[in-house]
């Protein structure tokens, strides 16, 4: 696709933009998934947001932060989607704000030359207690349903849910919590 | 709620899936940006894809133009919009409209099981502007085309107002109400976009108990209203996305949002909860897709399991509508003990559409819109599509025309409308043979072209239908999905319907395809094998092509003396607000010739009324004696009924503004044992339970795969087509998998 026959300004910008997309898309997908709770919708919304950003790149103030600009677009796309699909879902300000703060934390990890959130997650996972790690592995990484995962680990469904919850709390702390 | 950990949940999922870099996502994104750059103009010529650089030159200009439409987004934007004023939506005219509708439909509208807890109908309410009620929502709903949106907004508004109300005096409230009243309903459209955050304001209310609110307001009516609002709010939550047309919210995080997915048990304690309303769905795609997933040894995401589509996949021998029946379908309602919970009852509502014999099929103008993008280049996609379409071709005659439009990198007309006579048949076959897959997808231009061709060849009084066949990677590219669904809806209004045939990779854009057909008088089938192609395009072809009724809605009214709680199984994204039932503009499901629709309610028998809950209510204990005296003899007459099923539908050619036709069936309470039901009932219940087990439903009671199998075997019947046998194989396969897992 990317034939470099004519190396004009537009092409260079486009490549830069592709790099940005590569760098950020994982985080945006996570962000969108947290809003929409649905994978395909998130994918579409993030892609459409990138397209909108590209179309409107002239409006982007370089002194601002690309991440928060994009997340604004993503939120609007999601609102638009909800409205068009006649969905009645509220976006809770508090939740949005706390998400935004967390996303900024993640992002700062990278801009400080530190690990990206995915690498950080991997190191945090390795610090999880064994029982919690097993639950996370079975449910998230092996794609089991909660019941299957519970069966896998020979524990009750409620116990599994509890463990997953504790794992998430602990991961959240670890991922956002600096170098501990 | 575990909101704070959502991000971690998503992070884990993303990490598990892609380890942070999703190459597929990125390459799709590049295509989308390319498409956006090309703009909305896609040449009707396969060869003019153009080189990357020249397209980009063109794209820049379009990109700049698009800036005008773009609203600047920033991290503070959502805060701004949350401050938007809440404007009341009121209309006397709308009140009158619903009043008229009610008067003309006493049997349909009348509260069959009258209770003391119901506010009397709106005459009284109209005189008292301070009273907010569901009637108002209904009134407004009937006035504005976009019912759901409006009803939802109305509910939010009520919450917001309720909060103000609790905090201020009656007089102040009345003054505000009066000033708001003067504003036109048309204002609604302006504020649509700002409405969402209003919910936040209502939060405080929905959490406070009605009694507390009453204490602070010192005005009795508010208590009843707060209670009602709370009921509505609760119900909204229970129904999941009340009207979600897509399925996106469902399932992905079953752990946290499991409750949102399924319809929960509801106690019929007040006017709202006593009724349950939904749009029918004749789609079958979910079953074929689930079958593919299981057969391939894949996980079955809860998201992909739409129980109603699984049930409706199978043939049932329901009684046909009597000859010369006024209605195009017959309705059957019966009940028996629930097989997975012996204390409960299972109610089946079955619709059987009238058959149309081959000779009587109206002339058809069919436009195939075929996805020939690169991803279709697999044996189970384009080649299968070609083979499957031949079945349809066999059924067509010289009365009919077929056109073929393809879309990929460019879209184009491959075959102009061609009569299906002997010469035409050859041309059509040739055109299909020549199709080959390649290029990226841009469905937007393709679908527009397909509609244009359909319109040009429109057959009045005939079948006019676009049949979209794709692997679901329907990259709209040039236009956003909403624009697309709007287009589909608009064309459906003009008489061109759409059917979607899904191929290949399962769930990829299942949501989108479903959305398209939900909006366009359509049906959505999933074709994974040539056998399935035969079923959809030959055996069920008449149903796929010929619509016999549209906007079919079902409303069930439960007798609270007999029903303690009820739950609709499946249809969770087809739920409608009660008000939509009488709203002729509310879009709902279509039914094709010979189609069957089955819905199950699980019922907890008993008396729903919790007297203590009513004590503080307007029509609670205080007025009971009075109301009892007035209790209509009509209500007494129905006292031995379990429930009352009402249907609304339109003839296929009716317009948005035309009134629906109504019919109704009552079901007497009985104690039928499970063993007494017919095979179809048993089998359909088995499929429903299978869906629940696959979804990991908390309502499956004693039901497990063993019971699914047992029920299916007991209800297998003759099974001429082998579909039920195949189902039992699937269940066995799931069982084996479970055992394997245990042994590992």
Interface residues (C-beta under 8 A of the other chain):
Chain A: X1 X2 X3 X5 X6 X8 X10 X11 X14 X17 X18 X21 X22 X25 X26 X29 X30 X31 X33 X34 X36 X37 X38 X39 X40 X41 X43 X44 X46 X47 X48 X50 X51 X52 X54 X55 X56 X57 X58 X59 X68 X69 X71 X72 X73 X75 X76 X79 X80 X81 X82 X83 X84 X85 X86 X87 X88 X89 X90 X91 X92 X93 X95 X96 X98 X99 X100 X102 X103 X116 X117 X118 X121 X122 X136 X140 X141 X143 X144 X145 X146 X147 X148 X151 X152 X161 X164 X165 X168 X169 X171 X172 X175
Chain B: X2 X3 X4 X5 X6 X7 X8 X9 X10 X11 X12 X13 X14 X15 X16 X18 X19 X20 X21 X22 X25 X26 X28 X29 X30 X31 X32 X33 X34 X36 X51 X52 X53 X56 X57 X60 X63 X64 X66 X67 X70 X71 X72 X73 X74 X75 X77 X78 X79 X82 X146 X148 X149 X152 X155 X156 X192 X193 X196 X197 X199 X200 X203 X236 X241 X242 X243 X244 X245 X246 X247 X248 X249 X250 X252 X253 X254 X255 X257 X299 X302 X303 X480 X481 X482 X485 X486 X507 X508 X509 X510 X511 X512 X515 X696 X741 X742 X744
